């Protein structure tokens, strides 16, 4: 891989500044950090016109470049979105600070007192796509947990991101944020991402937020630890003992309430014992809800007009009003299908049989496993975390919605009075 | 990177078998897992002669190949080491099982009950060097926590490792261990390590155990998450308020009790305020303890015959009776030195000043930070974990000694009665 020496030096220097800032961040009290966040929110509002003008510049360039309406929508800072962004910063200030929290204590027979306490991770790199509000949302979660943050946003949002980051930096530094604690990569060169995620002596964690191709690009080069999720292929399994009317309501919610999200339903599994009864009802719902079904052979036979699913459909994240449907022989077959084709995100069983529920909870290898509820609840807010950095389908460090605690690590504080090892 | 298709297929198939075994492992009760471990210990003892004969074969090859006496010693299974290995398996059976443990519970306003429980990670790859007992020690920790394990040992211990793994497999399967749950890579081809740590759809975590060059080889290729430590450059800082007689005893313990370990002392920092008084006493201790000192200019001036440290010495893990010594201006300078040159492993302050102690605990960015104690205590056994998989100087997932809990992840179990998202 060829390397651009100027880019390399620039990213290395950003890492060095972030690391120095991180060393200072550990000294900030919760009170001071909250003052910093409130000052950031105030500065955002102060610079509202400037930020919205930068956003209009990005939007003009996006339209000229022929970006899709969906992309343009994601890029747009409406008044409501701007206010939500500033409010979001204040909401994070109001959350409890996990840093310093004691999560364990032992007194050893030799008198050593061993405490385990939450501490910041250090330097976190956030790599994201076109939503400019992520610049504020993600960075303040890092700062609240005393981490320094290096951000790299999508090139479409370049001007918006810079205006937002400049406001956050200026507002923060007025209230005592160390210089270098919040940095935005000032180039749209794609190689900057590679430089960032290979800097393992200065970056402690990378969190890519975006579509599967962004995540794969990060994973191709990463030498630093990464928390991520590739996609959400979420399942609902309708057991023979399920309340079928309730099942339709839950399926409708999981598929239709916001189909473009990672916790939306993509594949429905139906117990063979109730297929003849349930599938026609499902077909009527799909018709009225305008959901396109893609079924296994039994589903196709039971629902007039249902298309046949291809092999690829079972692994597909549609993010649209399309649903794969498969008839399976009981909970064991459902679990097997989910563990094989799923994405370890969120999966639900609808049942009134406690044994089947417990088996599903135990054997499905996903971040969130549900009984009799919509998969749409996998979300930091819905889980009561107050804020969310994203969702992890990894198993290491953080799994499922990532809140403030997931942005910390721990250390052991050992206090003695002269102990030596025998 | 050129790829050997046969090797690739072999490792992929091992991964597939491990993943299938892992799915079965989640169904094992604690009682059953302990029976499996006890059956493994019994089988080890049953095959004692066979295993020791395999070890003699490795030792002959090692001597013929001219391996160093230290290498040969690490490779040797003495009677005592063999017994300790079998006893170690029984000791792990006796430990409490972290799997299934509830680590959080919330009832949401909508009635959803959200539980957070410890679950196995899945498939763990262990990559290690010449000590054959690691084959038993490391694999049983993985199995105790319901993980499937793929091991890859050093080529010098090939026959020993195979004999041990065969005994563990056979003993385990007699008591219900799923086939594929414990596998040893059956080739000394170095590329097997690369294949193993790049198999990110089948391996959930890799733990390399060994010297810095092994860890760097793993990190060069790893696409799966890795828990590791490169080295232990541990510090003691003697504050002006320290009990100086006690300080010498702690330094002696941290440097000399077992100098080849990662938690042994490598660099001593001395507060300038007491340098003139403390350094001569240190020089006398070093002479009697046969410790070679490498000092900064002030240390060299104060201790007759002390060699001058080079720039490289401040980052050196000697693993021998050598100690770097530097005079610093107070606790702030000590913290700065440790965070810059240290390895984030274990560092200690000797002081009677509470403020300096607290500052050191807060600002030193290491897995274990001590007040008035030897750094040698950073160890799973000494921390009360019962067993240890190694020590992590990473910040993600596990930091410091890794016991059974660190070999688990968690999932969210969400129980409802028809909840849908509004």
Interface residues (C-beta under 8 A of the other chain):
Chain A: X23 X26 X27 X106 X108 X112 X114 X121 X122 X200 X204 X205 X219 X223 X225 X227 X243 X246 X249 X250 X252 X253 X254 X257 X339 X357 X361 X362 X363 X365 X366 X367 X368 X369 X370 X371 X372 X373 X374 X376 X377 X378 X382 X383 X384 X394 X395 X396 X397 X399 X400 X409 X410 X411 X412 X413 X414 X415 X416 X417 X418 X419 X420 X421
Chain B: X23 X26 X27 X106 X108 X112 X114 X121 X122 X200 X204 X205 X219 X223 X225 X227 X243 X246 X249 X250 X252 X253 X254 X257 X339 X357 X361 X362 X363 X365 X366 X367 X368 X369 X370 X371 X372 X373 X374 X376 X377 X378 X382 X383 X384 X394 X395 X396 X397 X399 X400 X409 X410 X411 X412 X413 X414 X415 X416 X417 X418 X419 X420 X421
